[in-house]
């Protein structure tokens, strides 16, 4: 009981410290304006990540904790380490050079490491909630989105303090918003998603060496890409920045998006392939196969249940659909015995638990549909 409480307290304390430091540096008004400006890009990023996670949505509490980790703990850690690196750099290399050390060395190394912490922890200790590449991308992207949100609050606030709202691209919060909110809202998520892909690739692997080397290689790739991005903004002029942006960042971003879309369709194929075996076992009705193998059909089913039997029935149908998905991912049937008793003997303990949840949610959905009780 103490561990969750301590974790929540740690997140809250980190968030308060970050908020306090930002307020001391730029002031309350600037922080409030920064929050308003930072909400827009983070909503876009989070919506995109949740779209990818539609087939097998991760637990909301884990998604929220991951985002909070990035926004609070990761940001505070990076802030303290980067400020220290900047101070040491100024001391050793001369005033003004510490910022370059921080941007090119400590920021990529530290930020990518702390953003990846919840992804690694989930793979190790909540493996039943971590099924592969999609989950890795979602958790990594959310941690980075939280980090980028808090970082943007500070940068937008500082831009307001130094230049006000600005005039187009000449400076101020408008220019900062165009650069960070329009041109590069996916920058931090893109770096960390590379780590999520690496972790997701070996999430179900039993090869110990691969489970270490592949995520480590992904981390190195994320650090190098992050360092290149910072170098183009810190050392190069506008031409260098635009060349890096269009010739390197955009192609990598496009490739990652294609991977996300492919993995999302792969999840749909897994479910569609598994449903007939589940119907043969008597766990779902054969008539439900087309209703469960398409997201639009699932949404229409819930809408119809709500119209005919109320909100509680719609929620029950949604819970049943989620249970079917969980079991489908836990086991992909390839011609096992037809009898339910014989099939159950082939199930792992986790799969037996999921089957019990499926039956329970299905019974509840049927009961509410027959009763037509408004929830």
Buried (B, 14 or more C-beta within 10 A) or exposed (E): EEEEEEBEEEBEEBBEBBBEBBBEEBBEEBBBBBBEBBBEBBEBBBEBBBEBBBBBBBEEEBBEBBBBBBBBBBBBBBBEBBBBBBEBBBEEEEEEBBBBBBBBBBBBBBBBBBBBBBBBBBBEEBEEBBBBBBBBBBBBBBBBBBBBBBBBBBBBBBBBBBBEEBEEEEBBBBBBBBBBBEBBBBBBBBBBBBBBBBBBBBBEEEEEEEBEEBBEEBBBBBBBBBBBBBBBBBEEEEEEBEEBBEEBBEEBBEEBBEBBEEBBEEBBEBBBBBBBBBBBBEBBEEEBBEBBBBEEBBEEBBEBBBEEBBEBBBBBBBBBBBBBBBBBBBBEBEEBEEEEEEBEEEBEEBBBBBBEBBEEBBEBBBBBBEEEEEE
